[in-house]
Amino acid sequence: MTSPEPPSESSRGTGKRSPGIVAAIVIVVVIALVGGGFLVYKLTKSKDEPTPSLKVAKEIVAAIKSGDSGQIRTLSTGDGTTQLLAIKANEVNGLQITAASCKVFAAKTPTRVCTASRPGGQLQIRLIFTGGAWKADLANLGPAGLPPTSTTPST
């Protein structure tokens, strides 16, 4: 039997890598994996944006018109729920809410006041941003400002 030949000088250098090169390769691979994971996360993350206050106000009026007390309870909180449930479906006929009718209202929490009106009546709904959603916390149904029926003589 013959004994195995010792490795030659030229083959010794290619079998091993220095610890610095191995560390660099590991760092590059880790950075690539973390960066790729972050990119996938950002691209697939759903954006949970709340329903705009105008849409909530319109949904409230629609729920009153249809008599949907469950929807009213979902879209309101506290006293707003009680006040909205007291409004009868025929009392909101003809009321229109537009983007211009929803105004920012100064308060501790983000607040909007939307006014739906028609000749002879109006509905004011105060919406607050709570629990990640716009909810009605106050509702007033009453007569709209009517022009005076008599004139005063000028002097």
Buried (B, 14 or more C-beta within 10 A) or exposed (E): EEEEEEEEEEEEEEEEEEEEEEEEEEEEEEEEEEEEEEEEEEEEEEEEEEEBBBEBBBBBBBBBBEEBEEBBBBBBBEEBBEBBBEBEEEBBEEBEBEEEBBEEEEEEEEBBBBBBBEEEBBBBBBBBBEEEBBBBBBBEBEEEEEEEEEEEEEE
